[in-house]
Amino acid sequence: MRRRILPAVLTLLSLMVDTSVIPFLIESPYIVSLTFITVLVIGVHLDRMHGMLYGLIAGLLQDILVGYQLGFNAFVYIILGFLAGLIAYEPEDVRARRRPSMVYLRRALTFAGMTLVRELAIYAYQYFGTARIEGIYFLNILIRTLITVALCMLLGPLESRIVQGRGARYRRTSAKREVKSF
């Protein structure tokens, strides 16, 4: 039941906070999308199909509510939710045998890559509307990417714990344990 209802609830909650609370509290070029963070975290912690499904839901609702061109965020969120799940998802038994530092490094690099692709897609969309290239745009892209990766790494374990429950502990496997099955 957790894996069916709670990702949708988290996606809708982050969408509501993203569209109704944050724009009234903060006015800055460095605002990051909590909805995008939730889609990436769901893709990484559940799998690629969940990332794609909740990317479709979140992107389409954000396009409708915010006033983007219909389908822009939906397409970007679907592709990036799928890729995040494809690159960084590991089943719990595989993840429990790996060192936590390697798991977190892989997730951080995945979050950074997906965020950078999203920022460049938004910049390309803006460029075709304005035909302007300025250096401050690239600085803003870099800062928003770093903020998004930091928030993904901070909110990821919390959202995973809400959706999946308690995770498995790190267990070091030895050669004896692996050979026993033969």
Secondary structure, DSSP 8 states (H G I E B T S, - for coil): -HHHHHHHHHHHHHHHIIIIIHHHH---TT---HHHHHHHHHHHHT-HHHHHHHHHHHHHHHHHHH---TTHHHHHHHHHHHHHHHHH---HHHHHHS-HHHHHHHHHHHHHHHHHHHHHHHHHHHHHHH----HHHHHHHHHHHHHHHHHHHHHHHHHHHHHH-S--------HHHHHTT-
